[in-house]
Amino acid sequence: MLFARPDTLTQAIALRAQGCRVLAGGTDLYPGAGDQLSGDVLDLTAIPALRGITQGADGLRIGACTTWSDLAEATLPPALIALQQAAQQVGGRQVQNAGTLGGNLCNASPAADGVPPLLALDAVVELTGSNGARSLPLAAFITGPRRTALAQGEILTAITLPQSALTGRSAFVKLGARAHLVISIAMVAARVSLEQGRISHCALAVGSCGPVACRLPRLEAVILGLTPSQALEQITPAALDALSPIDDIRATAAYRREAAAELLRRAVLEAA
């Protein structure tokens, strides 16, 4: 077994091309590995280029190995409050110190806390391999439960947020069987901009209510131009036809739909 911890992206890409298994924070990988990790392992945590948050002319760039604690403690625009709230609710402090945003996306759990806030920010993922880098909207990157559009030999290197999505204020609300250290029954993110007391832009996203988290463009269009209080009246379970919740050990599909509507109302009110 090879355990490699390179300090440059070039080295990491070469090792990834050889079929090494990627390790970042390990908070998803280790619990599912049993007694030991199998196969060759590529640890990305020593590569400075993969960690940190930088502002450019086109928006924000978040390195894939940026931890939840990094995100929670950073000084960021109000549009990213939802992402920071999610960061503060992922596991306990130990998980937040080790777990990474990129790992959360690549694990592709339907209940991944990072996904709804990033969808509400029109996030784009940067994928890098031996043939160079390519960009893909986050909505197209996660293709199903535990499935992504990562090609063989690629590494998720960054998440970028366009400047146009850094406006307004956002909020993240999740529901679980208890307040902390829990897999979500439903979770939502809302980003809202107001002009003269009316919603001039909004982005709504829901997770844990289908195979993948998703935006709600039809509902967004319905509440555009309304006051926040008027918008709350439009956010009903019937308006969430884009969701496809299931019955499982945590909740029924009907309960999830009702919960998602209530959480969205709370998130919109908080973001406004």
N, C-alpha and C positions, 0 to 999 in steps of 0.2 A: 504493500500500500504506500502510495506517495502522498505526503501532506505538504503542499507548497503554499508559501505566504510571500508572494512577490511584492515589491514596492513600486512597480511601474505598471501602467495599464498595458503597455506593449508586451511585457512578460506574461501578464495575466491572459491576454488574448491568445498568445502562443500555447499556453497550458490548456486553456479552454478548448482550443482546436484539437487537442489530444484526447478530449473526452473527460476531463476532470470535472468532478461534481462541485458546484459552486457553494461556498459557505460565506455568509456575512455575519449577522448576529447570532445565528444558530438557534434562535428561540422557537422556530418551527421545525428546523431540521433535526436537532438533537432529540427532542421528545419522540419523534417518529422513527428514530434509528435503532432503538433497542439497546443492546449492550455496547455496540460500537458502530461507527460510520463504516459503510462498505465502499469499496472502490477508491480511486484516487480523488483527493479533495483539494480544491483551490480556495484558499482563504483570501478574501478581498480586503480585509480590514487594515492592511498596512499601506494601502495606496492613497496618498493624500488627495489626488484628483477626484476620488470617488466620494469624498465627504465634505460637507459644508454647503452654505447657501450664499449665492452671489447674485447681485442685481446687475443687469445689463440693459442696454437700450431697448431690447425686445421683451424684457420681462425678467422673471426670476428663474434661476437654475438651482436645483436641489440635487446634490450628489446622491447616488443610490445608496451609499453606505452611511448617509446621515441618520443618526439615531433619533428615536422618539424624544429622548431628553434634549438633544440638540434643537429639535423643532419646537418643543414646548418652551424652551428658555430663550429662544431667539426674539429679537425685535423685528416684527413683521407687520405688514399693512393689515388693517381691520378685515380685509377680504379673506385673510388666512386664519381668522380666529377659529373657524370650524376645524381646520387641520390641527391647530394647536390644542383645541379641546379634545379631539380624538387622540392626540399623542399622550395626553394626560390620563386617558382612560384605557390604554392598551396594557393589560396585565398589571403587575406591580412595578415598583421602582426598579428592581433588578432587570426586569424585562425591558423597561423603557430605556435603561442605560445601554443595553446590548442590542436590542432589536432594531432593525433598520427599515426605512421606508421602502427601499427597493425590494427587500426580502418579503415584506408584507404584500407587495404587488405580485411578485413572482410566485408566491405560495398560492395565490388566486383562490382564496377561500371566499365563498359567497358572503361570509360574515367579516371580511377584512375591514377593519375600522378606517383605514386610510383611503379607501376607494371613494365613498360618497363625497367627502370634502374635496378630493382632487377632481372628480367629475364636475363638481360645481365650479371648479376653477379652470375648466377646459384644458386639463393637463395633457401633456404630450410626453411620451417616454422616448428616451434616446437609447438605441440598441447598437452595440458595437461588436464587430467580429473581424475576422481576417480580411474581409472584403471592404472594410470601412464602417462608417456609422450611418444609420438610418433613423428616421423619426416616425412615430406612429401615435395617433390619438389613443389615450388610455382606454377609451370605450371600445377600441378595436383590438387592444392588446390582450385583455382578458377575454378569452373565448368561451369559457365554461368553468365549472368547478374544477379547480386544480389544473386548469389548462390555459396556456398563453400562446401568443404568436411568436415567441422566441424561436429563432431558427437555430439549427445545430451549430454549435461553436460561438454563439452570441452571448454577450453579457449585457444586462441592463445597467447602464452607466449613469443615467441622470433622469430626472423628471423636470420638465420645463413648464412654466406657467406664463402664458402670453400677457403682455402689458395690459391688454384690453380686459383681462379677467381679474386684474388687481384693483378693481373699483368696488365700491359698496362695502357692505359689512356682512359677515357670515356667522352661522351658528351650527353646531353639531349636537344632536340629541340621540341617545340610544336607550333601548329598553332591554333589560335582561331579568333573570330570575332574582338577582340581587344587584346592589349598586355598583360593586366593583369585582374584578377578577371573574368575568363572566363572558360567555359567548352571546352575542346579541340575538334577541328575538326579532327585533327590527331596529334600524338606525337610519337617520336621515341627515342631510346637510342642506342648508339653504343659504344662498348669497343674494342679497337684495340691495338695490340702489333706489333712492327716493328723490323725486323732484317735486317741490311744492306739495309734499305730503302724499304723493302718489307713487306707485311702483313704476319706475322707468326701466328697470332691468331686473330680472330674477333668474336664478338657476336653482333647480330643485333636483336632488338625487336621493335615492333610497337603496339601502342594502339589506341583506338577510331576508329579502322577500322575493327571491327568484334565483336562478342559477348564477346570475351575475348582477352586481349593482347596476342601476341604470338611472339616466336622467328622465324627466317627465316633461318633454317639450310642449305637449298639448295643454297641460295644466299651467305651465309657465305662460303660455300665450293668453290663456283665459284670465289670469290675474293681472296681466300687464295693464297699467293705467288705473288700477283700483287703489283705494287706500288700503293699508294693512288690515284694518278691521273688515272691510268688504272682501278682501282676499280670503280671510279665514272662512267665510261662508261658502266659498267655492271649493275649499279643500275638503272633500268628502271621500269616503271609501269608493263610491261609484266613480269618482273622477280618477282613480288610480288604476285604470284598465290596462296600463302598460306592465303592471306587476304580475308575477305568476308565483305567488307564495305556495308553500307546501305544508301538509300536516307532518309534524315530526315530534320528537320527544319533548321539545321545548314549547311548542305552541301549534294551534291549528292554523290552517290557511286563512280562515275567516278572521280569527283574532289578529293575525299579522296585518291583514289589510286594514282593519279598524285601528290598530295601533299605529301603523304607518301614517294614516291620516291625522291622527291626534299629534304625533310627533312632528309632522310637517307644520301643523298650525303653530305649535310651540316654537319651532325653529324660525319660521317666518316672522313671528311676533318679536322674538329675541333679536333677529338680524335687523329688523326694521328700526 
